[in-house]
Amino acid sequence: MILRGLFASLLCLALCGQERPLLLKAARLLDVRTGKVETPGRLWVKDGRIQPGPPPANAETLDLGDRTLLPGLIDCHTHLLFPAGLGELGYLKRSQGALLLDGVVNARKVLEAGFTTVRDVGASAGFGDVALRDAIARGDIPGPRMLVAGPSLSITGGHGDLNGFPPHLHTGDEHIVDSPDQGRHVVREWRKRGVDLIKIHATGGVLSNHDDPGAPSFSPVEFKAIVEEANRRGMDVCAHAHGDAGILEATLAGVRSIEHGSLLSPATAREMKVRGTFLVPTLYALESILLPGNPYHFPEGSIAKARTILPLRRAGFKAALDAGLPIAYGTDIGVFEHRLVAMDFRYLVDYGMTPLQAIQSATVVAARLLRLDSEVGTLEAGRAADIIAVDGDPLKDITTLERVPFVLQGGKVVRRVP
């Protein structure tokens, strides 16, 4: 009897330490590859993975009611460590520690909005994005799975250069690249510091003074040196680019994705298609610069640039659609408030995408861009159990994705609104 009791106790300890299977039930499940809606929707997960076949009898059931199950969403262009609304000089007055704590807060906001994976493309000089990524991966703090780029590479006087200040106010230029050899060196240095990819500023920008969003930055040999060295180190390169000439030069150099792409021409879009280059359009960011009352305190020069580019951007997006480019969801949060991370869906649809295409941009296409398509982006068996549920049917009302009441990450509930 004593041995039997001891065996029973050991068995209980072994079984009780295991994660109990979880069955999710909802009115619908959206297959994001095909657009097919399954009714009712049923999934079961265990050990952080979506499982095949019927669930076991001991599975815990979570009935989500009249909702639609989808994969966790992916944002391919974030700035988690940049709080929105600091104004032109606000970042210079904020310590590295404060920015990292901002990132902790913003990571939770983004996760609770249904975005379980992000690509963070441009942080401060302290590489706080690397620390944030690692803390989330360890489970120390809540947040989305992260790929990070560290500080963006720029030229002297380019979008990433704090170029309006007198010489005696030196703020550091480790990320400034003015030759092919400098480019190779910085890529190696960034890799040593733990980044997953490289971000470059291929043209001027809207939120920077004294540069032209339409003009290329790096020379062709500099573009090529940076991309070649990154690829040798196992990293992709993404390129901030508004103007068509800079988009084309970055594309010819072999970047993985073009960020913004505001002034994209049909000819350049076709070249991107041939080379398999992705577009990450960040549509709402430009709109947020022109909001009434300027709630994010943008300088007048940035507002003037946004007014010039905004009427031209729709044609660039149409060129991308007509060419059949792979378009991945990206927001540029940090330009605007992080909790509004789902705002781009309505603009993608307004600019010509179907609701399914918009959802695919934040799931299967985004996962492919990040080379994570065997891990996330669909609700297929074996994928990470990153699952959201939204009220109603997002194929009929894309704005339901702006209000995500249920988020499961790695098989664990991180948000549930009855």
Backbone torsions as a table, in degrees:
resi	resn	phi	psi	omega
1	MET	NA	-39.9	-179.7
2	ILE	-64.1	-43.5	179.8
3	LEU	-65.3	-38.3	178.7
4	ARG	-63.6	-41.9	179.1
5	GLY	-65.9	-39.0	178.1
6	LEU	-64.8	-41.7	178.4
7	PHE	-61.9	-42.7	179.3
8	ALA	-62.4	-39.3	179.9
9	SER	-66.2	-42.7	178.9
10	LEU	-65.0	-39.4	177.9
11	LEU	-63.0	-41.3	179.3
12	CYS	-63.2	-42.1	179.6
13	LEU	-62.0	-40.1	-179.5
14	ALA	-66.3	-45.4	-176.8
15	LEU	-73.8	-38.0	-176.9
16	CYS	-68.0	-24.0	178.7
17	GLY	-78.3	-9.6	-179.3
18	GLN	-87.0	151.3	177.8
19	GLU	-74.1	130.9	-180.0
20	ARG	-75.1	136.7	178.0
21	PRO	-59.4	146.6	-178.7
22	LEU	-123.3	125.4	176.7
23	LEU	-103.0	122.4	176.1
24	LEU	-100.0	130.6	177.5
25	LYS	-124.4	136.4	176.7
26	ALA	-150.6	169.6	-178.7
27	ALA	-65.1	-31.0	-174.9
28	ARG	-143.9	157.5	171.2
29	LEU	-136.5	126.9	-178.7
30	LEU	-97.2	120.1	170.2
31	ASP	-80.8	105.3	-171.7
32	VAL	-73.1	-16.2	175.8
33	ARG	-72.7	-45.1	-172.0
34	THR	-103.9	-19.6	-173.9
35	GLY	84.4	0.3	180.0
36	LYS	-71.8	135.5	177.7
37	VAL	-104.9	119.6	177.3
38	GLU	-90.8	135.1	178.0
39	THR	-131.6	124.9	-8.4
40	PRO	-74.5	171.4	177.0
41	GLY	-97.0	132.8	-179.9
42	ARG	-141.6	133.6	175.0
43	LEU	-143.3	146.7	169.6
44	TRP	-129.6	146.7	-173.3
45	VAL	-131.9	151.5	176.0
46	LYS	-157.1	143.3	179.0
47	ASP	53.3	36.6	175.1
48	GLY	76.9	10.7	-176.8
49	ARG	-128.6	149.0	170.8
50	ILE	-74.2	132.3	-173.0
51	GLN	-106.4	150.6	178.2
52	PRO	-84.7	164.9	172.2
53	GLY	71.7	-171.6	-179.1
54	PRO	-74.6	152.2	179.7
55	PRO	-74.5	156.0	176.5
56	PRO	-72.0	161.8	-175.9
57	ALA	-64.0	-26.9	-176.2
58	ASN	-90.1	9.9	-177.9
59	ALA	-66.9	137.6	172.3
60	GLU	-75.2	133.3	-177.2
61	THR	-102.6	132.5	175.9
62	LEU	-121.2	107.4	-177.5
63	ASP	-93.4	115.0	-175.9
64	LEU	-96.2	1.3	172.6
65	GLY	72.5	-142.1	-174.4
66	ASP	-80.7	65.5	-178.3
67	ARG	-132.3	167.4	179.7
68	THR	-115.0	129.7	176.2
69	LEU	-85.2	134.7	176.6
70	LEU	-140.2	164.3	172.5
71	PRO	-66.6	154.6	170.1
72	GLY	-54.4	142.2	-174.4
73	LEU	-83.1	160.5	-176.1
74	ILE	-129.5	128.0	174.4
75	ASP	-111.4	118.3	-174.6
76	CYS	-91.9	5.1	179.8
77	HIS	-148.7	88.0	179.4
78	THR	-123.7	162.8	171.0
79	HIS	-135.4	80.9	-173.5
80	LEU	-68.9	-27.2	-177.4
81	LEU	-90.3	4.2	179.0
82	PHE	-107.9	106.5	176.3
83	PRO	-71.9	138.6	-179.2
84	ALA	-72.9	146.6	170.3
85	GLY	86.3	17.3	180.0
86	LEU	-76.5	-18.4	-177.5
87	GLY	87.5	178.4	-171.0
88	GLU	-61.2	-36.9	-175.5
89	LEU	-108.1	2.2	-172.7
90	GLY	-60.3	-37.3	-178.1
91	TYR	-67.0	-32.0	179.3
92	LEU	-68.6	-25.5	-177.5
93	LYS	-92.4	-1.8	-175.4
94	ARG	-105.5	130.7	-177.6
95	SER	-72.4	162.7	176.9
96	GLN	-61.5	-37.7	178.1
97	GLY	-63.6	-41.9	179.4
98	ALA	-65.2	-40.7	179.2
99	LEU	-64.5	-38.7	178.5
100	LEU	-65.5	-40.0	176.7
101	LEU	-66.5	-35.2	172.2
102	ASP	-57.5	-42.1	179.6
103	GLY	-62.8	-37.8	177.7
104	VAL	-61.3	-45.7	179.7
105	VAL	-65.0	-45.4	-176.7
106	ASN	-68.9	-33.8	177.7
107	ALA	-60.2	-40.9	178.9
108	ARG	-67.4	-40.9	178.5
109	LYS	-58.1	-45.3	-176.9
110	VAL	-67.2	-42.5	178.3
111	LEU	-62.1	-45.8	-178.7
112	GLU	-69.1	-16.4	173.8
113	ALA	-84.5	0.7	175.5
114	GLY	101.6	3.9	-179.4
115	PHE	-97.8	106.0	-174.5
116	THR	-95.7	-7.2	176.5
117	THR	-141.7	138.1	175.1
118	VAL	-139.8	156.5	168.5
119	ARG	-112.8	114.5	-177.0
120	ASP	-94.6	118.9	-166.4
121	VAL	-120.4	66.1	175.2
122	GLY	132.1	100.5	178.3
123	ALA	-120.4	-171.3	-177.4
124	SER	-80.5	175.1	-173.2
125	ALA	-65.9	-17.5	-177.2
126	GLY	-81.3	0.6	-178.3
127	PHE	56.3	39.1	176.2
128	GLY	-65.2	-24.7	178.4
129	ASP	-65.0	-34.2	176.4
130	VAL	-65.0	-44.6	179.2
131	ALA	-64.2	-40.9	179.5
132	LEU	-64.4	-46.4	177.5
133	ARG	-54.5	-46.5	-175.2
134	ASP	-69.9	-36.6	178.6
135	ALA	-65.6	-39.5	176.9
136	ILE	-66.0	-43.3	-178.9
137	ALA	-63.7	-33.1	177.1
138	ARG	-74.8	-15.5	-175.6
139	GLY	86.5	12.9	-179.3
140	ASP	-72.0	-34.8	-179.4
141	ILE	-138.5	154.8	177.8
142	PRO	-77.6	144.6	177.7
143	GLY	170.5	169.6	179.4
144	PRO	-75.6	156.8	168.0
145	ARG	-56.8	136.2	-174.2
146	MET	-125.2	138.5	159.0
147	LEU	-109.9	137.0	-171.2
148	VAL	-129.8	151.8	-175.5
149	ALA	-114.4	-8.7	-173.6
150	GLY	67.4	-166.0	178.7
151	PRO	-63.3	140.5	179.9
152	SER	-73.4	143.6	179.4
153	LEU	-84.6	137.5	-176.6
154	SER	-141.6	170.9	172.6
155	ILE	-98.8	164.8	171.8
156	THR	-58.0	124.6	-178.6
157	GLY	81.5	7.3	-178.8
158	GLY	-90.9	-171.4	-174.3
159	HIS	-59.2	-34.1	-178.5
160	GLY	-92.4	3.1	179.9
161	ASP	-95.1	129.8	176.0
162	LEU	-77.0	77.8	-161.7
163	ASN	-95.2	8.3	179.2
164	GLY	-100.8	7.7	-171.1
165	PHE	-104.3	152.2	178.4
166	PRO	-64.6	155.7	-175.1
167	PRO	-57.9	-31.4	-176.3
168	HIS	-73.6	-13.8	175.9
169	LEU	-95.2	64.0	-176.6
170	HIS	-74.9	127.8	-176.4
171	THR	-115.8	11.6	178.4
172	GLY	96.6	137.4	-177.1
173	ASP	-138.3	31.8	-179.0
174	GLU	-59.8	-27.4	-176.8
175	HIS	-92.2	1.2	-179.0
176	ILE	-86.4	128.6	-174.2
177	VAL	-124.7	120.5	-178.2
178	ASP	-126.6	18.7	175.2
179	SER	-162.1	160.4	176.7
180	PRO	-58.5	-40.8	-179.3
181	ASP	-65.6	-40.5	175.4
182	GLN	-60.7	-40.4	179.4
183	GLY	-60.3	-46.7	179.0
184	ARG	-61.8	-41.8	-179.0
185	HIS	-62.1	-46.8	-176.8
186	VAL	-65.9	-39.2	177.0
187	VAL	-59.0	-44.4	179.2
188	ARG	-64.4	-41.1	179.4
189	GLU	-64.5	-44.3	-179.6
190	TRP	-63.7	-39.8	178.4
191	ARG	-63.3	-40.0	177.9
192	LYS	-60.4	-34.0	-178.6
193	ARG	-83.5	-1.7	168.4
194	GLY	102.8	14.9	179.9
195	VAL	-73.9	160.8	178.7
196	ASP	-97.8	-23.6	-177.4
197	LEU	-154.6	173.0	178.9
198	ILE	-116.0	136.8	175.1
199	LYS	-113.6	131.4	176.8
200	ILE	-122.4	154.2	173.3
201	HIS	-99.3	100.0	-174.6
202	ALA	-82.7	-16.7	175.1
203	THR	-141.2	176.0	170.1
204	GLY	-64.5	178.8	-175.2
205	GLY	-133.5	178.5	179.6
206	VAL	-88.1	-37.5	-175.3
207	LEU	-92.6	17.3	177.4
208	SER	-121.6	148.2	179.2
209	ASN	-91.1	154.6	169.5
210	HIS	66.9	21.5	172.1
211	ASP	-135.2	167.3	-173.7
212	ASP	-111.8	117.8	179.3
213	PRO	-59.5	-22.2	-178.6
214	GLY	-87.4	-9.5	-172.9
215	ALA	-98.8	138.0	175.0
216	PRO	-64.4	156.4	179.4
217	SER	-106.1	-76.6	-179.3
218	PHE	-64.2	154.3	171.8
219	SER	-76.3	161.7	178.7
220	PRO	-55.8	-38.1	-179.8
221	VAL	-70.6	-32.0	176.5
222	GLU	-69.7	-45.3	174.7
223	PHE	-52.2	-49.8	-174.1
224	LYS	-64.9	-41.5	-178.9
225	ALA	-62.7	-42.8	-178.9
226	ILE	-64.8	-46.9	-177.3
227	VAL	-66.4	-44.0	-179.5
228	GLU	-61.6	-43.8	-178.6
229	GLU	-67.6	-40.0	177.1
230	ALA	-61.7	-45.5	179.7
231	ASN	-62.7	-37.8	176.7
232	ARG	-62.0	-30.3	179.8
233	ARG	-92.4	9.6	177.2
234	GLY	79.1	23.7	-177.3
235	MET	-121.0	147.9	170.4
236	ASP	-89.0	166.0	176.2
237	VAL	-123.4	132.9	170.6
238	CYS	-113.3	148.8	-171.1
239	ALA	-126.7	114.2	165.6
240	HIS	-61.2	123.5	-179.5
241	ALA	-158.3	123.0	175.0
242	HIS	-98.8	-48.7	-174.4
243	GLY	-78.6	150.1	-174.2
244	ASP	-65.4	-39.0	-178.6
245	ALA	-62.8	-42.8	178.4
246	GLY	-68.5	-37.0	175.9
247	ILE	-59.1	-45.8	-177.9
248	LEU	-65.3	-45.4	-178.6
249	GLU	-63.1	-41.1	178.4
250	ALA	-66.1	-39.1	178.7
251	THR	-63.6	-45.4	-180.0
252	LEU	-64.5	-28.1	178.4
253	ALA	-76.4	-16.8	174.7
254	GLY	103.7	22.6	177.9
255	VAL	-63.7	154.9	-179.8
256	ARG	-77.5	-36.8	-177.8
257	SER	-148.5	151.0	172.6
258	ILE	-102.9	127.3	178.7
259	GLU	-98.5	129.9	-179.3
260	HIS	85.3	-71.8	176.3
261	GLY	61.0	34.0	-169.4
262	SER	-59.1	-41.9	-172.7
263	LEU	-106.8	31.2	-178.7
264	LEU	-60.8	132.8	177.4
265	SER	-96.5	159.1	176.2
266	PRO	-57.3	-39.5	-178.9
267	ALA	-64.7	-43.3	178.8
268	THR	-69.1	-36.1	176.7
269	ALA	-60.5	-40.0	178.0
270	ARG	-65.3	-37.6	177.4
271	GLU	-65.6	-39.9	176.3
272	MET	-61.0	-40.9	-179.8
273	LYS	-62.2	-44.2	-180.0
274	VAL	-60.0	-38.1	-174.7
275	ARG	-91.8	-2.6	179.2
276	GLY	74.4	25.1	-178.6
277	THR	-80.6	133.4	179.7
278	PHE	-85.6	154.7	171.1
279	LEU	-114.8	133.2	174.5
280	VAL	-119.6	98.7	-162.2
281	PRO	-81.4	-22.7	177.8
282	THR	46.5	61.3	-170.6
283	LEU	-73.0	-42.3	-173.4
284	TYR	-70.8	-26.0	-176.4
285	ALA	-55.8	-43.9	179.7
286	LEU	-66.7	-38.3	176.8
287	GLU	-61.0	-39.5	-175.8
288	SER	-66.9	-26.2	178.0
289	ILE	-67.1	-27.2	-175.2
290	LEU	-104.6	16.5	178.2
291	LEU	-63.3	143.6	178.6
292	PRO	-57.0	136.1	178.9
293	GLY	83.2	-3.2	177.9
294	ASN	48.3	59.9	-175.0
295	PRO	-64.6	-21.0	-179.5
296	TYR	-98.4	7.3	170.2
297	HIS	61.4	46.5	177.1
298	PHE	-76.3	145.1	177.2
299	PRO	-69.0	157.7	-175.4
300	GLU	-60.8	-34.1	178.9
301	GLY	-62.8	-38.7	178.6
302	SER	-69.2	-38.6	178.1
303	ILE	-63.1	-40.5	179.2
304	ALA	-64.7	-42.0	177.4
305	LYS	-62.2	-43.7	-179.6
306	ALA	-61.8	-39.5	178.6
307	ARG	-63.4	-33.3	179.8
308	THR	-73.3	-42.5	-173.6
309	ILE	-79.0	-36.9	-171.5
310	LEU	-53.0	-46.4	-179.0
311	PRO	-66.7	-18.7	-177.0
312	LEU	-93.2	-15.7	-170.6
313	ARG	-70.4	-33.3	-177.5
314	ARG	-60.9	-38.2	178.5
315	ALA	-65.4	-38.0	177.6
316	GLY	-64.5	-39.9	179.1
317	PHE	-68.1	-38.4	177.0
318	LYS	-62.1	-39.3	177.5
319	ALA	-60.7	-38.5	178.3
320	ALA	-66.1	-43.7	178.6
321	LEU	-64.2	-45.3	-178.3
322	ASP	-63.1	-33.5	-179.6
323	ALA	-80.5	-10.2	-178.7
324	GLY	73.7	31.1	180.0
325	LEU	-65.7	147.3	168.5
326	PRO	-71.7	116.1	-176.6
327	ILE	-108.4	118.9	-177.9
328	ALA	-106.8	142.8	-176.4
329	TYR	-67.3	133.1	174.9
330	GLY	-156.9	148.0	-170.2
331	THR	-119.2	-35.5	-169.6
332	ASP	73.1	28.6	175.8
333	ILE	-56.1	143.1	-166.2
334	GLY	114.0	-37.0	165.3
335	VAL	-68.0	-41.6	173.8
336	PHE	-126.1	175.0	-172.8
337	GLU	-59.9	136.2	-173.9
338	HIS	-66.0	-29.9	-179.1
339	ARG	-68.4	-12.3	178.8
340	LEU	-95.2	28.0	-173.3
341	VAL	-61.7	-21.0	-178.8
342	ALA	-93.3	4.9	-175.6
343	MET	-63.6	-27.8	-175.6
344	ASP	-66.3	-21.9	-178.8
345	PHE	-57.5	-46.0	-177.1
346	ARG	-65.7	-32.4	179.4
347	TYR	-75.9	-36.0	175.5
348	LEU	-58.8	-42.0	178.4
349	VAL	-69.6	-42.6	178.9
350	ASP	-61.5	-32.2	-178.9
351	TYR	-84.6	-1.3	172.2
352	GLY	127.9	-7.4	176.9
353	MET	-77.7	152.5	167.8
354	THR	-77.7	159.6	175.4
355	PRO	-54.7	-38.9	179.2
356	LEU	-64.3	-43.6	178.4
357	GLN	-60.9	-39.5	178.8
358	ALA	-63.5	-43.3	178.4
359	ILE	-66.0	-40.9	177.7
360	GLN	-62.2	-33.6	179.7
361	SER	-61.4	-29.2	-178.1
362	ALA	-100.8	7.3	179.6
363	THR	-131.3	-91.5	-172.7
364	VAL	-65.1	-41.0	-178.3
365	VAL	-70.8	-44.6	178.7
366	ALA	-61.8	-41.5	178.6
367	ALA	-61.9	-38.1	178.8
368	ARG	-67.7	-41.7	176.9
369	LEU	-57.4	-43.6	-176.4
370	LEU	-82.9	0.5	-177.7
371	ARG	59.4	36.3	178.1
372	LEU	-117.9	19.8	-172.3
373	ASP	-71.6	-10.4	171.8
374	SER	-89.2	-3.8	-175.5
375	GLU	-115.4	-41.8	-174.8
376	VAL	-138.1	175.0	173.1
377	GLY	102.8	-15.0	176.9
378	THR	-141.6	172.0	176.9
379	LEU	-103.6	32.3	-179.1
380	GLU	-80.6	150.9	178.4
381	ALA	-58.0	138.2	-179.4
382	GLY	96.5	-19.6	178.3
383	ARG	-75.3	160.5	174.3
384	ALA	-57.7	140.7	-178.7
385	ALA	-80.6	63.0	172.0
386	ASP	-100.7	105.2	-169.2
387	ILE	-137.6	138.4	173.2
388	ILE	-122.9	163.9	172.4
389	ALA	-134.6	138.7	178.0
390	VAL	-125.2	154.7	178.9
391	ASP	-68.7	138.4	176.6
392	GLY	70.5	-151.0	-173.8
393	ASP	-120.7	112.3	-177.7
394	PRO	-67.5	-17.6	175.8
395	LEU	-71.7	-20.5	177.2
396	LYS	-99.0	-26.4	179.0
397	ASP	-144.7	96.6	-175.3
398	ILE	-64.2	-22.9	-177.8
399	THR	-71.6	-9.1	174.5
400	THR	-61.3	-24.2	179.2
401	LEU	-71.6	-10.5	175.6
402	GLU	-82.2	-7.5	-177.3
403	ARG	-136.0	85.4	-175.3
404	VAL	-97.3	111.6	-176.0
405	PRO	-88.1	-12.7	-176.8
406	PHE	-139.2	129.7	178.3
407	VAL	-136.2	126.6	173.7
408	LEU	-115.9	128.6	179.0
409	GLN	-126.9	121.6	-179.2
410	GLY	57.8	31.6	178.6
411	GLY	84.0	2.6	-179.0
412	LYS	-116.4	136.2	-179.5
413	VAL	-73.6	122.9	176.2
414	VAL	-111.2	-14.2	175.4
415	ARG	-154.7	131.2	174.7
416	ARG	-148.0	112.1	175.1
417	VAL	-103.9	124.6	-177.5
418	PRO	-57.6	NA	NA
